[in-house]
Amino acid sequence: MKYVSTRGQAPVLSFDDVLLAGLARDGGLYVPETWPEFEPEEIRAFRDLDYPALAVQVMLPFVGAAVTEDELAEIVAAAYAGFGHKAVAPLKQLGRNEWLMELFHGPTLAFKDYAMQFLGRMFDHVLGQRGQRVTVVGATSGDTGSAAIEAFRDREAVDVFILHPKDRVSDVQRRQMTTVLSANVHNIAVEGSFDDCQDIVKGMFNDPAFRDDMGLAAVNSINWARIMSQVVYYFWAGVALGAPDRPIAFAVPTGNFGNVFAGYTARRMGLPVDGFVVGSNRNDILTRFFESGEMTTRAVVPTLSPSMDIQISSNFERLLFDIHGADGAEVARLMSDFRRDGTFSIAPGLLQETRELFRGFSSDDEETKRMIAQVYAETGEILDPHSAVGVAAARAGWAEPDVPMVILATAHPAKFPAAVEEATGIRPGLPASLAGLFQRRERCDVLPNDLAAVKAHVRARSRWRN
């Protein structure tokens, strides 16, 4: 398996090189040169596997010679051993053909753990083979940062620098990051939005001298290994509900489009997905795109679902590459327009094809709270605001009652207790694993929204050169 850049000008790489590279040298994102496909009988056989065994089979085609099947099995087993539910990604029925897939049973109570726990161990494996160390940099709108810190804390070969938008994540999300006092962990609160944080991270990667001098590696969903490991739970839900002999649909609350693209990848691999409903909050750039074919940024608005407070959906570039027939030059042109003008559009024919698979729906904060209250009244299930956006999208954007709809519940409600309490009158408590979170000491540096300032900060503190 080889990987190519969405902008067509970067070297073709193997999986282990893509793992450590993150962003391609031409500014694009890596995707597989060809899509591996499973035959229906192979997908049927997945029904007999537990989650770790399924993960091995789904990810094995992507890793090439970088990891043997036995090594991959060891990495996967360790990654999911500490999850708090035996099923790892359990399904709960909300209605006749409406299902909730709980993706918050990992150590930081968010879906990012499914990729990060795998990623940390895969980094260890590859870096150990090479005798290297790296400086990991990442941006977070709330959940990626704590998942990355938990996965990479205390690892000798990795220094971790996580940027989050100051005062724009929940108190629980912030403390999950800033109370980790490991020597290799560095939290940075940027005076700006998540998009600003993401832009700074991309700016560091797009500076070849700084990138090489600091040994940069990425753990945001620009890293293909993140997407690859999230594909697994789409197959998990699909085979549980009858695939490949029955189609399935998914509703995904998202800002950066990575979680949705993992589902799209599962479809390219043979999972019979009838459609995806993309849920957004008031930062509705994806909803507007699926309505008009035009991607146009606006100012980021703080909401009750801060992990989706994004107006630049980085992973959408991977979908653009695929629907444009792997035309890297065209994607590079579109992204150049987007960088210069804050907008681009696709041809009407391509939009029509895209809308046959994707639908977008957005909810404001009041609608989100109403959905939390409604689901609680109907089922007794308590949703976090992001998952509630997903349920609202599913119910508004899907009209095929005979196709099972799986809604991705992306975070534990205890991460957003104030919003949940306002909607239901119940304040969800933190699990035992996070007991005492609000009594722990915090450590974080506040920096301006300035690439040069952040680069200087990373250079001064990374053990890569110090």
PEVEN-V403233 format. One record per residue. BURIAL is # if it has 24 or more other ideal C-beta (glycine too) atoms within 12 Angstrom, else .. Layout:
# PEVEN-V403233
BURIAL + BURIAL
This chain:
# PEVEN-V403233
# + . + # + # + # + # + # + # + . + # + . + # + # + # + # + # + # + # + # + # + # + # + # + # + # + # + # + # + # + # + # + # + # + . + # + # + . + # + . + . + . + # + # + . + . + # + # + . + # + # + # + # + # + # + # + # + # + # + # + # + # + # + # + # + . + # + # + . + . + . + # + # + # + . + # + # + . + . + # + # + . + . + # + # + . + . + . + # + # + # + # + # + . + # + . + . + . + # + # + # + # + # + # + # + # + # + # + # + # + # + # + # + # + # + # + # + # + # + # + # + # + # + # + # + # + # + # + . + . + . + . + . + # + # + # + # + # + # + # + # + # + # + # + # + # + # + # + # + # + # + # + # + # + . + # + . + # + # + # + # + # + # + # + # + # + # + . + # + # + # + # + # + # + # + # + # + # + # + # + # + . + . + . + # + # + # + # + # + # + # + . + # + # + # + # + # + # + # + # + # + # + # + # + # + # + # + # + . + . + # + # + . + . + # + # + # + # + # + # + # + # + # + # + # + # + # + # + # + # + # + # + # + # + # + # + # + # + # + # + # + # + # + # + # + . + # + . + # + # + # + # + # + # + # + # + # + # + # + # + # + # + # + # + # + # + # + # + # + # + # + # + # + # + # + # + # + # + # + # + # + # + # + # + # + # + # + # + # + # + # + # + . + # + # + # + # + # + . + . + # + # + # + # + # + # + # + # + # + # + # + # + # + # + # + # + # + # + # + # + # + # + # + # + # + . + # + . + # + . + # + # + # + . + # + # + . + . + # + . + . + . + . + # + # + . + # + . + . + . + # + . + . + . + # + # + . + # + # + # + # + # + # + # + # + # + . + # + # + # + # + # + # + # + # + # + # + . + . + . + . + # + # + # + # + # + # + # + # + # + # + # + # + # + # + # + # + # + # + . + . + . + . + # + # + # + # + # + # + # + # + # + # + # + # + # + # + # + # + # + # + . + . + # + # + . + . + . + # + . + # + . + . + . + # + . + . + # + . + . + . + . + . + . + # + # + . + # + . + # + . + # + . + . + # + # + . + # + # + # + . + # + # + # + # + . + .
